[in-house]
Amino acid sequence: MLLSYLKIAWKVLLRRKLFTFISLFGISFTLMVLLVVVAFFDHSVGPHGPEKRLNRTVFVNFIHLYYKDGGRMNTLPSYSFLDKYVRTLKTPEAVTICTMFNSSPTYVGNRKIDLDLKFTDGAFWQVLDFTFLEGKPYSVADVDRAERVAVINESTAKSYFGAARGVVGRTIEVDQRRYRVSGVVADVAASRFNSYSDVWVPITTGSFDLREPGLNGGFLAIVLAKSEAEVPAVQAEFSQVVKRVPLPDPRAMKRLQVYADPLVASYTRQLMGPLAGPESNGVALFATILGGLALLFMTLPALNLVNINVARIMERSSEIGVRKAFGATGFTLIGQFLIENIFLTLIGGLLGLGLAYVALQLLSGSELIAYAQFGLNLRIFGWALLVTLFFGVLSGVYPAFKMSRLQPVQALKGSGK
């Protein structure tokens, strides 16, 4: 029976090519846009290298200061703050403190190269999972001794030395300092703000004063819990520690808030903070907004597809009348036309997958985001399949129900009213 329905659906699609084209275009284009957005989101905040253990990683990257006059300031914490209040936590497996990346021009002969530079401690290489193509990371001892050593990415090795291999032990000049290359790692996409850079060097070789007191600075901490189940314990311990942090200016300041958030929450707290409130991480609000936009984006072509399906089904009113006259029930007819519509949307879904793959390859090749290589993995494919099936059912239920309500006499006369 199912095979017969699929054969009928194929014949119907070939009979009205214009309707078929409009339907397939709406489905495939909508799905392509959704897939590109999901792939971008997954590439930026999903569990990918070097941030593979996101299920047990939290980030301390902003201090929120609230003033008595109603003002608010968000700032990156200082090294001394993170060293005193985060590194001393007892529940995590490991804690690393590093800077954000900063552009630093360098020269190879007369050729200028803009390299992003990041200062890290030795634990950075234990908390994050970089893929070393050659050599090894610098150690905690190297950082303590302020050794001039560096880890560089593959693209920097090629642009600076002309080769991705055989560069360990050679010297690279960055930020007007010379460093000995200790290792080469695979490129990290610039969308991974916490781990990305072109060059990583010991935090003790920077020009900043790590002992300077105060709250404001340009550093962040990445905290690795012992297991996913231990993450709440890490957050709870840090929350208690923050309560003991003294305000720098109690006369002007009302309160201070710092959070140990998972990756997504560390972003949404900044984006959604003014709307979600100071105590909320903004994840629920952000998900609601994204879900609403996605639903709206899907609903518009779905409504158009509903109208097309109504017209397409009503053209087959005489066929419906004959089937009803021979005893076909409304439920049977609804099932047939839902199968036909799902068949149509699955074809559109496959086209959408193809278009999304092409769009992602073009996006990767455009170098809009440095070192980003977008792709469609099994998780994204699964979501695409669910979206396609939902799209097919959504746009087919009403036309199928309307068709099933036709009386046999009206249907045989060709009346679709």
C-alpha positions as CSV (number, residue, x, y, z in Angstrom):
1,M,0.0,0.0,0.0
2,L,2.8,2.4,0.9
3,L,4.6,1.7,-2.3
4,S,1.4,2.4,-4.3
5,Y,1.0,5.8,-2.5
6,L,4.6,6.7,-3.3
7,K,4.1,5.8,-7.0
8,I,0.9,8.0,-7.1
9,A,2.8,10.8,-5.4
10,W,5.6,10.7,-8.0
11,K,3.1,10.8,-10.8
12,V,1.3,13.7,-9.3
13,L,4.5,15.7,-8.8
14,L,5.4,15.2,-12.5
15,R,1.9,16.2,-13.7
16,R,2.0,19.7,-12.3
17,K,5.6,20.8,-12.6
18,L,5.1,24.4,-11.6
19,F,3.4,23.5,-8.3
20,T,6.2,21.0,-7.7
21,F,8.9,23.5,-8.4
22,I,7.4,26.1,-6.1
23,S,6.9,23.6,-3.3
24,L,10.4,22.1,-3.6
25,F,12.0,25.6,-3.7
26,G,10.2,26.7,-0.6
27,I,11.1,23.6,1.3
28,S,14.7,23.4,0.2
29,F,15.5,27.1,0.6
30,T,14.0,27.2,4.1
31,L,15.8,24.1,5.1
32,M,19.1,25.3,3.6
33,V,19.0,28.6,5.7
34,L,18.1,26.7,8.9
35,L,20.9,24.2,8.3
36,V,23.5,26.9,7.7
37,V,22.5,28.7,10.9
38,V,22.5,25.5,12.9
39,A,25.9,24.4,11.4
40,F,27.4,27.9,12.3
41,F,26.0,27.7,15.8
42,D,27.3,24.1,16.3
43,H,30.7,25.0,14.9
44,S,30.9,28.0,17.3
45,V,29.6,26.5,20.6
46,G,29.5,22.7,20.0
47,P,31.9,20.3,21.6
48,H,34.7,20.6,19.0
49,G,38.5,20.8,19.3
50,P,40.1,22.1,21.3
51,E,37.0,22.6,23.4
52,K,35.9,19.0,23.3
53,R,35.0,18.6,27.0
54,L,32.4,21.3,27.2
55,N,30.1,19.1,29.2
56,R,32.4,19.6,32.2
57,T,33.9,23.0,31.4
58,V,32.9,26.4,32.7
59,F,34.2,29.8,32.0
60,V,34.9,32.9,34.2
61,N,35.2,35.7,31.7
62,F,33.3,38.8,33.0
63,I,33.0,40.7,36.2
64,H,29.6,42.6,36.5
65,L,29.8,45.7,38.7
66,Y,26.6,47.4,39.8
67,Y,26.7,51.0,41.1
68,K,24.4,52.7,43.5
69,D,23.4,55.3,41.0
70,G,22.0,52.6,38.7
71,G,25.0,52.2,36.5
72,R,26.5,48.9,35.4
73,M,29.9,47.9,34.1
74,N,31.1,44.6,32.6
75,T,34.8,44.0,32.5
76,L,37.3,41.2,31.9
77,P,38.9,40.2,35.3
78,S,42.4,40.8,36.3
79,Y,45.0,38.0,36.6
80,S,45.3,38.6,40.3
81,F,41.6,38.2,40.8
82,L,41.4,35.0,38.9
83,D,44.6,33.7,40.6
84,K,43.2,34.4,44.0
85,Y,39.6,33.4,43.6
86,V,39.4,30.9,40.8
87,R,42.8,29.0,40.7
88,T,42.4,28.2,44.4
89,L,39.1,26.4,44.0
90,K,39.2,22.9,45.5
91,T,36.5,21.0,43.4
92,P,37.8,21.4,39.8
93,E,40.3,19.1,38.1
94,A,42.2,21.9,36.6
95,V,42.1,25.7,36.1
96,T,43.8,27.7,33.4
97,I,44.1,31.5,33.1
98,C,44.8,33.2,29.8
99,T,44.3,36.4,27.9
100,M,42.0,37.0,25.0
101,F,43.8,37.1,21.6
102,N,45.3,40.3,20.4
103,S,46.5,41.2,16.9
104,S,50.2,41.6,16.7
105,P,51.9,42.5,13.3
106,T,55.1,40.8,12.4
107,Y,57.4,40.8,9.4
108,V,58.9,38.1,7.2
109,G,61.5,39.9,5.1
110,N,59.4,42.8,3.7
111,R,56.1,41.0,4.0
112,K,53.8,41.9,6.9
113,I,51.8,39.2,8.6
114,D,49.1,40.0,11.2
115,L,49.2,37.3,13.8
116,D,46.8,36.9,16.8
117,L,48.7,36.4,20.0
118,K,47.4,34.7,23.2
119,F,49.2,34.5,26.6
120,T,48.5,31.4,28.6
121,D,49.7,29.5,31.6
122,G,51.0,25.9,31.5
123,A,47.6,24.4,32.5
124,F,46.1,25.7,29.3
125,W,47.3,22.6,27.4
126,Q,45.8,20.3,30.0
127,V,42.4,21.9,30.1
128,L,42.0,22.1,26.4
129,D,42.5,19.4,23.8
130,F,44.7,20.7,20.9
131,T,45.8,18.5,18.1
132,F,49.6,18.7,17.9
133,L,51.0,18.2,14.4
134,E,54.5,18.5,15.6
135,G,56.4,19.1,18.9
136,K,54.7,19.6,22.2
137,P,53.3,22.4,24.4
138,Y,55.4,24.5,26.8
139,S,55.2,23.3,30.4
140,V,54.2,24.8,33.7
141,A,57.9,25.0,34.5
142,D,58.5,26.9,31.2
143,V,55.9,29.4,32.3
144,D,57.3,29.8,35.8
145,R,60.7,30.5,34.3
146,A,59.3,32.9,31.7
147,E,60.9,30.9,28.9
148,R,60.5,32.5,25.4
149,V,58.8,29.5,23.8
150,A,55.7,29.4,21.6
151,V,53.1,27.1,20.1
152,I,51.9,28.2,16.7
153,N,49.1,27.0,14.4
154,E,49.6,25.3,11.1
155,S,48.7,28.3,9.0
156,T,51.3,30.5,10.8
157,A,54.0,27.8,10.3
158,K,53.2,27.9,6.6
159,S,53.1,31.7,6.2
160,Y,56.1,32.4,8.5
161,F,58.4,29.5,7.7
162,G,57.0,28.3,4.4
163,A,56.2,24.8,5.8
164,A,53.9,23.2,8.4
165,R,56.5,20.6,9.5
166,G,60.1,20.8,10.6
167,V,59.7,24.2,12.4
168,V,60.1,23.1,16.0
169,G,63.2,24.7,17.5
170,R,63.2,27.6,15.0
171,T,62.6,31.2,16.1
172,I,59.5,33.3,15.4
173,E,59.3,37.0,16.2
174,V,55.9,38.2,17.6
175,D,55.0,41.4,19.5
176,Q,58.7,42.5,19.1
177,R,59.9,39.5,21.0
178,R,61.6,36.3,19.7
179,Y,60.2,32.9,20.7
180,R,61.4,29.4,20.1
181,V,58.7,27.2,18.6
182,S,58.0,24.2,20.8
183,G,55.0,22.9,18.9
184,V,52.6,23.2,15.9
185,V,48.9,22.6,16.3
186,A,46.0,22.3,13.9
187,D,44.2,25.6,13.1
188,V,41.5,26.7,15.6
189,A,38.5,28.6,14.2
190,A,38.4,32.3,15.2
191,S,34.8,31.7,16.5
192,R,36.2,29.7,19.4
193,F,37.1,32.9,21.3
194,N,38.4,31.3,24.4
195,S,41.0,29.0,22.8
196,Y,41.7,30.6,19.3
197,S,44.9,32.2,18.4
198,D,47.7,32.1,15.8
199,V,50.5,32.0,18.4
200,W,50.3,31.0,22.1
201,V,53.1,32.1,24.5
202,P,53.7,31.9,28.3
203,I,51.7,34.4,30.3
204,T,54.8,35.4,32.2
205,T,56.5,36.8,29.0
206,G,53.9,39.6,28.5
207,S,54.5,43.2,29.3
208,F,51.6,43.3,31.9
209,D,52.1,43.1,35.6
210,L,50.5,39.9,36.9
211,R,50.7,41.1,40.5
212,E,48.8,44.3,40.0
213,P,45.8,44.3,42.3
214,G,42.3,45.2,41.4
215,L,39.4,43.7,39.4
216,N,39.8,45.0,35.9
217,G,42.1,43.3,33.4
218,G,42.1,41.4,30.2
219,F,42.1,37.8,31.4
220,L,39.7,34.9,31.6
221,A,39.7,31.5,33.4
222,I,38.6,28.1,32.0
223,V,37.7,25.6,34.7
224,L,37.6,21.9,34.0
225,A,35.4,19.8,36.4
226,K,36.3,16.3,37.3
227,S,33.1,15.0,35.6
228,E,29.9,16.4,34.2
229,A,28.2,15.6,37.5
230,E,30.7,17.8,39.3
231,V,30.0,21.0,37.4
232,P,27.2,22.2,39.8
233,A,29.6,21.6,42.7
234,V,32.3,23.8,41.0
235,Q,29.7,26.5,40.3
236,A,28.4,26.4,43.9
237,E,31.9,26.6,45.4
238,F,32.8,29.6,43.2
239,S,29.5,31.3,44.0
240,Q,30.4,31.1,47.7
241,V,33.9,32.4,47.0
242,V,32.5,35.4,45.1
243,K,30.4,36.4,48.1
244,R,33.6,37.1,50.0
245,V,35.2,39.4,47.3
246,P,35.4,42.9,48.8
247,L,34.0,45.8,46.8
248,P,36.8,48.2,45.6
249,D,34.7,51.2,46.3
250,P,31.8,50.4,48.7
251,R,30.6,54.0,48.7
252,A,29.9,54.0,45.0
253,M,29.4,50.3,44.3
254,K,26.3,48.3,45.1
255,R,27.3,44.8,44.4
256,L,29.7,42.6,42.3
257,Q,28.7,39.5,40.4
258,V,31.0,36.9,38.7
259,Y,29.8,33.6,37.3
260,A,31.3,30.3,36.3
261,D,29.1,29.6,33.2
262,P,29.1,26.9,30.5
263,L,30.1,28.1,27.1
264,V,26.7,29.1,25.8
265,A,25.6,30.7,29.0
266,S,28.8,32.7,29.1
267,Y,27.7,34.3,25.9
268,T,24.0,34.6,26.5
269,R,24.5,36.2,29.9
270,Q,26.2,39.1,28.1
271,L,23.7,39.3,25.2
272,M,20.5,38.8,27.1
273,G,21.6,40.4,30.4
274,P,19.6,43.6,30.1
275,L,16.4,41.7,29.1
276,A,16.7,38.5,31.3
277,G,17.8,40.3,34.5
278,P,21.1,40.1,36.5
279,E,20.4,36.7,38.0
280,S,19.6,34.9,34.8
281,N,22.1,33.5,32.4
282,G,19.8,34.3,29.5
283,V,19.9,30.8,27.9
284,A,16.1,30.3,28.2
285,L,15.3,33.7,26.7
286,F,17.9,33.3,24.0
287,A,16.5,29.8,23.1
288,T,12.9,31.2,23.1
289,I,13.9,34.0,20.7
290,L,15.8,31.7,18.4
291,G,12.9,29.1,18.5
292,G,10.4,31.8,17.7
293,L,12.4,33.2,14.8
294,A,12.9,29.7,13.4
295,L,9.2,28.9,13.8
296,L,8.2,32.1,12.1
297,F,10.7,31.5,9.3
298,M,9.2,28.0,8.8
299,T,5.6,29.1,9.1
300,L,5.6,31.5,6.1
301,P,6.7,29.0,3.5
302,A,4.5,26.4,5.2
303,L,1.4,28.5,4.7
304,N,2.3,29.0,1.1
305,L,2.7,25.3,0.7
306,V,-0.6,24.7,2.4
307,N,-2.3,26.9,-0.3
308,I,-0.5,25.1,-3.1
309,N,-1.5,21.7,-1.6
310,V,-5.1,22.7,-1.3
311,A,-5.2,23.7,-5.0
312,R,-3.3,20.5,-6.0
313,I,-5.6,18.3,-4.0
314,M,-8.8,19.9,-5.1
315,E,-7.8,19.3,-8.7
316,R,-8.0,15.6,-7.9
317,S,-11.6,15.9,-6.6
318,S,-12.9,13.4,-9.1
319,E,-10.3,10.8,-8.1
320,I,-11.3,11.4,-4.5
321,G,-15.0,11.0,-5.3
322,V,-14.3,7.6,-7.0
323,R,-12.3,6.4,-4.0
324,K,-15.0,7.5,-1.6
325,A,-17.7,5.9,-3.8
326,F,-15.8,2.6,-3.5
327,G,-15.7,2.8,0.3
328,A,-12.4,4.7,1.1
329,T,-12.6,6.3,4.5
330,G,-11.6,9.8,5.4
331,F,-8.8,8.5,7.5
332,T,-7.4,6.4,4.6
333,L,-7.5,9.5,2.3
334,I,-5.8,11.7,4.9
335,G,-3.1,9.1,5.3
336,Q,-2.5,8.8,1.6
337,F,-2.1,12.6,1.1
338,L,0.0,13.0,4.2
339,I,2.4,10.4,2.8
340,E,2.4,12.2,-0.6
341,N,3.2,15.5,1.1
342,I,5.9,14.0,3.3
343,F,7.4,12.4,0.2
344,L,7.5,15.8,-1.4
345,T,9.1,17.4,1.6
346,L,11.7,14.7,1.9
347,I,12.7,15.4,-1.7
348,G,12.9,19.1,-0.8
349,G,14.8,18.2,2.3
350,L,17.4,16.3,0.3
351,L,17.8,19.2,-2.1
352,G,18.0,21.5,1.0
353,L,20.8,19.4,2.4
354,G,22.7,19.6,-0.9
355,L,22.2,23.4,-1.1
356,A,23.3,23.7,2.6
357,Y,26.5,21.7,1.9
358,V,27.3,24.0,-1.0
359,A,26.6,27.1,1.0
360,L,28.8,25.9,3.9
361,Q,31.6,25.1,1.6
362,L,31.4,28.6,0.0
363,L,31.3,30.1,3.5
364,S,34.3,28.1,4.6
365,G,36.2,29.1,1.4
366,S,35.3,32.8,1.9
367,E,37.5,33.0,5.1
368,L,34.8,35.2,6.6
369,I,35.8,33.5,9.9
370,A,39.5,32.6,10.1
371,Y,40.2,28.9,9.9
372,A,36.5,28.0,10.1
373,Q,35.6,24.8,8.3
374,F,31.8,24.4,8.4
375,G,30.2,21.0,7.7
376,L,27.2,18.8,8.2
377,N,27.6,16.2,10.9
378,L,25.2,13.5,12.0
379,R,23.7,15.6,14.7
380,I,22.9,18.4,12.3
381,F,21.6,15.8,9.7
382,G,19.3,14.4,12.4
383,W,17.8,17.8,13.2
384,A,17.4,18.5,9.5
385,L,15.4,15.2,9.1
386,L,13.1,16.1,12.1
387,V,12.6,19.6,10.7
388,T,11.7,18.2,7.3
389,L,9.2,15.7,8.6
390,F,7.6,18.4,10.8
391,F,7.5,20.7,7.8
392,G,5.8,18.0,5.7
393,V,3.2,17.2,8.4
394,L,2.5,20.9,9.1
395,S,1.8,21.8,5.5
396,G,-0.2,18.6,4.7
397,V,-2.6,18.2,7.6
398,Y,-5.1,20.9,6.7
399,P,-5.3,20.2,2.9
400,A,-5.6,16.4,3.6
401,F,-8.4,17.1,6.2
402,K,-10.2,19.4,3.9
403,M,-10.0,16.9,1.1
404,S,-11.3,14.1,3.3
405,R,-14.4,16.1,4.1
406,L,-15.6,16.2,0.5
407,Q,-18.9,14.4,-0.2
408,P,-18.6,11.8,-2.9
409,V,-21.2,13.5,-5.1
410,Q,-19.5,16.9,-4.9
411,A,-16.1,15.3,-5.6
412,L,-17.4,13.4,-8.6
413,K,-18.8,16.7,-10.0
414,G,-15.3,18.3,-9.6
415,S,-16.5,20.7,-7.0
416,G,-13.8,21.8,-4.6
417,K,-15.9,24.3,-2.7
